[in-house]
Amino acid sequence: MRKIVRNALTATAAVAATAALTTVPASAAPATWTVTPGGNITGANTMPLHALNTDKGVAVVCPVSTAAGSLKSGSGLDGNGIASLTSVAATGCVTTGGLATVITPTGMPWTFNALNYDGSDVVEGELTGVQATAVIGNPAQCTVTVGAPGGGGATITGTYTNSTDRLAVSGSNLVVLTATGAGCGSLASPGDSITLGGEYGLTGANADQTITSP
């Protein structure tokens, strides 16, 4: 367990640093986008989904995660809301110290906005509306809700790579909104910052998707 958490902490820090170097402002977004073929999509994680409470040094690692949603289709598309996630599920999650953890995403659907295209393969964007509840321990020691500072959905940096049909997520403005339970003291407090890292590969018959601009 210690090795898993240590690897998660290292991966989270590296992904967050990369995001800070590559993220472009929304003002640089291309005017139009093309998606082929679009439609309903499903995905499965290609690396463990992990979240780090940077104030407490506590990590949550989820070895199995799936997602489902939809992509717009056609050309001349606005990058805002070019894709949406209608469901995200994570199983087998464990918090530092070996505590079983149940993650429940809330505020669905979440929206993916395309912000920049490298001209050949990679779309840079953001996933918005992100909220979740985590119940840590069995029996529960701490129940945590996370979202944007002040409440509502948070924003996560994301990149979609056409050649691999993979969406990577990293960094965020996620914070702990509430933390209730006798065991929360060492795990989470309201206002703690949360960073996120993970990668999903598209699956199924509609897995080959291409997003370009224009």
C-alpha positions as semicolon CSV with decimal commas, in nm:
position;residue;x (nm);y (nm);z (nm)
1;M;0,000;0,000;0,000
2;R;0,281;0,243;0,085
3;K;0,440;0,183;-0,255
4;I;0,107;0,247;-0,432
5;V;0,052;0,571;-0,246
6;R;0,415;0,683;-0,296
7;N;0,385;0,621;-0,671
8;A;0,055;0,809;-0,676
9;L;0,210;1,110;-0,503
10;T;0,498;1,115;-0,752
11;A;0,268;1,077;-1,051
12;T;0,033;1,349;-0,927
13;A;0,316;1,597;-0,880
14;A;0,463;1,522;-1,223
15;V;0,132;1,548;-1,406
16;A;0,041;1,870;-1,228
17;A;0,377;2,023;-1,319
18;T;0,331;1,925;-1,683
19;A;-0,015;2,079;-1,687
20;A;0,119;2,404;-1,548
21;L;0,369;2,423;-1,833
22;T;0,133;2,331;-2,117
23;T;-0,205;2,478;-2,027
24;V;-0,301;2,772;-2,249
25;P;-0,550;3,046;-2,162
26;A;-0,904;3,014;-2,291
27;S;-0,852;3,331;-2,496
28;A;-0,619;3,133;-2,726
29;A;-0,893;2,884;-2,817
30;P;-0,940;2,816;-3,190
31;A;-1,266;2,942;-3,339
32;T;-1,402;2,607;-3,462
33;W;-1,351;2,235;-3,416
34;T;-1,413;1,911;-3,608
35;V;-1,508;1,581;-3,443
36;T;-1,519;1,247;-3,628
37;P;-1,734;1,044;-3,581
38;G;-1,864;1,170;-3,243
39;G;-2,159;1,016;-3,062
40;N;-2,175;0,812;-2,743
41;I;-1,842;0,712;-2,588
42;T;-1,716;0,490;-2,307
43;G;-1,374;0,470;-2,145
44;A;-1,166;0,277;-1,895
45;N;-0,863;0,390;-1,699
46;T;-0,518;0,313;-1,838
47;M;-0,347;0,419;-1,514
48;P;-0,477;0,438;-1,158
49;L;-0,696;0,738;-1,084
50;H;-0,543;0,923;-0,791
51;A;-0,620;1,230;-0,584
52;L;-0,385;1,403;-0,342
53;N;-0,478;1,627;-0,051
54;T;-0,174;1,852;-0,071
55;D;-0,239;2,006;0,270
56;K;-0,256;1,675;0,455
57;G;-0,029;1,462;0,232
58;V;-0,309;1,205;0,203
59;A;-0,368;1,020;-0,126
60;V;-0,663;0,824;-0,260
61;V;-0,581;0,566;-0,527
62;C;-0,848;0,395;-0,742
63;P;-0,713;0,106;-0,952
64;V;-1,029;0,062;-1,162
65;S;-1,234;0,344;-1,312
66;T;-1,478;0,377;-1,602
67;A;-1,656;0,667;-1,768
68;A;-1,931;0,727;-2,023
69;G;-2,051;1,030;-2,214
70;S;-2,088;1,178;-2,559
71;L;-1,902;1,382;-2,820
72;K;-2,046;1,636;-3,061
73;S;-2,017;1,539;-3,428
74;G;-1,931;1,734;-3,741
75;S;-1,733;2,046;-3,830
76;G;-1,756;2,414;-3,741
77;L;-1,820;2,319;-3,379
78;D;-1,774;2,544;-3,076
79;G;-1,507;2,409;-2,841
80;N;-1,720;2,483;-2,536
81;G;-1,913;2,171;-2,440
82;I;-1,761;1,967;-2,721
83;A;-1,794;1,660;-2,498
84;S;-1,972;1,563;-2,180
85;L;-1,932;1,292;-1,917
86;T;-2,259;1,151;-1,792
87;S;-2,114;0,892;-1,554
88;V;-1,784;0,815;-1,383
89;A;-1,730;0,514;-1,155
90;A;-1,427;0,415;-0,949
91;T;-1,382;0,089;-0,757
92;G;-1,125;-0,056;-0,520
93;C;-1,026;0,289;-0,396
94;V;-0,789;0,304;-0,097
95;T;-0,677;0,603;0,109
96;T;-0,335;0,639;0,274
97;G;-0,326;0,402;0,571
98;G;-0,516;0,129;0,387
99;L;-0,863;0,275;0,442
100;A;-1,125;0,150;0,195
101;T;-1,284;0,450;0,023
102;V;-1,603;0,489;-0,180
103;I;-1,601;0,773;-0,435
104;T;-1,933;0,903;-0,571
105;P;-1,914;1,165;-0,849
106;T;-2,189;1,428;-0,827
107;G;-2,317;1,715;-1,039
108;M;-2,320;1,508;-1,360
109;P;-2,292;1,568;-1,647
110;W;-1,946;1,721;-1,647
111;T;-1,844;1,920;-1,955
112;F;-1,522;1,907;-2,158
113;N;-1,419;2,230;-2,332
114;A;-1,156;2,218;-2,610
115;L;-0,914;2,510;-2,573
116;N;-0,611;2,448;-2,794
117;Y;-0,488;2,211;-3,067
118;D;-0,122;2,140;-3,136
119;G;-0,193;2,102;-3,509
120;S;-0,120;1,731;-3,530
121;D;-0,241;1,518;-3,242
122;V;-0,316;1,670;-2,900
123;V;-0,615;1,873;-2,783
124;E;-0,573;2,074;-2,464
125;G;-0,886;2,152;-2,267
126;E;-1,065;2,150;-1,937
127;L;-1,325;1,937;-1,764
128;T;-1,574;2,152;-1,575
129;G;-1,849;2,089;-1,318
130;V;-1,645;1,834;-1,122
131;Q;-1,781;1,743;-0,777
132;A;-1,765;1,427;-0,566
133;T;-1,825;1,271;-0,228
134;A;-1,576;1,034;-0,063
135;V;-1,659;0,806;0,228
136;I;-1,330;0,702;0,389
137;G;-1,312;0,389;0,605
138;N;-1,548;0,100;0,672
139;P;-1,718;0,177;0,903
140;A;-1,695;0,538;0,787
141;Q;-1,428;0,747;0,960
142;C;-1,467;1,057;0,745
143;T;-1,709;1,174;0,475
144;V;-1,569;1,439;0,243
145;T;-1,726;1,650;-0,031
146;V;-1,509;1,825;-0,289
147;G;-1,579;2,090;-0,549
148;A;-1,477;2,441;-0,650
149;P;-1,376;2,699;-0,389
150;G;-1,700;2,842;-0,254
151;G;-1,904;2,546;-0,381
152;G;-2,023;2,418;-0,717
153;G;-1,828;2,234;-0,984
154;A;-1,449;2,253;-1,011
155;T;-1,230;2,263;-1,323
156;I;-0,971;1,996;-1,414
157;T;-0,705;2,030;-1,684
158;G;-0,735;1,768;-1,957
159;T;-0,566;1,661;-2,281
160;Y;-0,706;1,431;-2,551
161;T;-0,457;1,251;-2,778
162;N;-0,604;1,148;-3,114
163;S;-0,341;0,885;-3,197
164;T;-0,411;0,688;-2,879
165;D;-0,775;0,787;-2,812
166;R;-0,683;0,875;-2,454
167;L;-0,797;1,152;-2,222
168;A;-0,554;1,249;-1,945
169;V;-0,667;1,461;-1,651
170;S;-0,442;1,648;-1,410
171;G;-0,442;1,934;-1,165
172;S;-0,758;2,117;-1,065
173;N;-0,905;2,388;-0,847
174;L;-1,071;2,119;-0,635
175;V;-1,093;2,185;-0,263
176;V;-1,250;2,007;0,033
177;L;-1,589;2,167;0,095
178;T;-1,701;1,962;0,395
179;A;-1,538;1,697;0,614
180;T;-1,750;1,520;0,875
181;G;-1,664;1,232;1,106
182;A;-1,441;1,153;1,401
183;G;-1,150;1,044;1,178
184;C;-1,131;1,354;0,959
185;G;-0,864;1,536;1,160
186;S;-0,567;1,373;0,985
187;L;-0,745;1,310;0,654
188;A;-0,924;1,625;0,540
189;S;-1,039;1,969;0,651
190;P;-1,255;2,224;0,467
191;G;-1,038;2,435;0,237
192;D;-0,772;2,167;0,174
193;S;-0,648;2,165;-0,187
194;I;-0,692;1,852;-0,399
195;T;-0,489;1,764;-0,710
196;L;-0,602;1,489;-0,945
197;G;-0,431;1,264;-1,197
198;G;-0,549;0,987;-1,427
199;E;-0,587;0,867;-1,783
200;Y;-0,877;0,705;-1,971
201;G;-0,868;0,519;-2,299
202;L;-1,181;0,507;-2,514
203;T;-1,337;0,162;-2,543
204;G;-1,600;-0,018;-2,749
205;A;-1,715;0,009;-3,109
206;N;-1,704;0,392;-3,102
207;A;-1,356;0,418;-2,954
208;D;-1,174;0,571;-3,254
209;Q;-1,245;0,943;-3,218
210;T;-1,062;1,235;-3,377
211;I;-1,084;1,595;-3,254
212;T;-0,909;1,862;-3,461
213;S;-0,925;2,233;-3,533
214;P;-1,055;2,362;-3,764
